[in-house]
Amino acid sequence: MTIKVAIACDHGGVALKNYLKQQITNVEWVDLGANGTESVDYPDYGYKIADAVAGGQAQLGVAICGSGIGISIACNRNKAIRAALCTDTTMARLTREHNDANIVCLGARLTGDVLAKEIVETFIKTEFEGGRHVTRVEKLTK
Ligand code: RB5
């Protein structure tokens, strides 16, 4: 079954969001905006994607702002979300294996398109390892 992946960004991430949707075609994208160059507030899109993933509208999420920092803070306000700002593919793999992260965050002004694509592909294909990590991840939700 095709995995559903939510994607959201502020104005700083629109071009990268479009690039990722165009390049990664083996997932079903749930696009939550933004879509224009008009300035918007990253918390609005962080809360939106957090609600979508927490509510089961998508299994995983990709959240983008200029640095990736603001939207990751917003996503992590939701107790059901483990959002990880990743700047390389090792971070993307480890945050799935160890943290069972459900949203990957990207800084569109800091991470190039091709690397961002590889980060997202790694994030989506990597499974949670379980085992010793289960108790630790459960503590994050309490
Ligand atoms: C928007 O200018 C910028 O502040 C935002 O995209 C993000 O980098 C915040 O963390």
Boltz pocket constraint, residues with backbone or C-beta under 6 A from the ligand:
constraints:
  - pocket:
      binder: B
      contacts: [[A, 10], [A, 12], [A, 40], [A, 42], [A, 65], [A, 66], [A, 67], [A, 68], [A, 69], [A, 70], [A, 71]]
      max_distance: 6.0
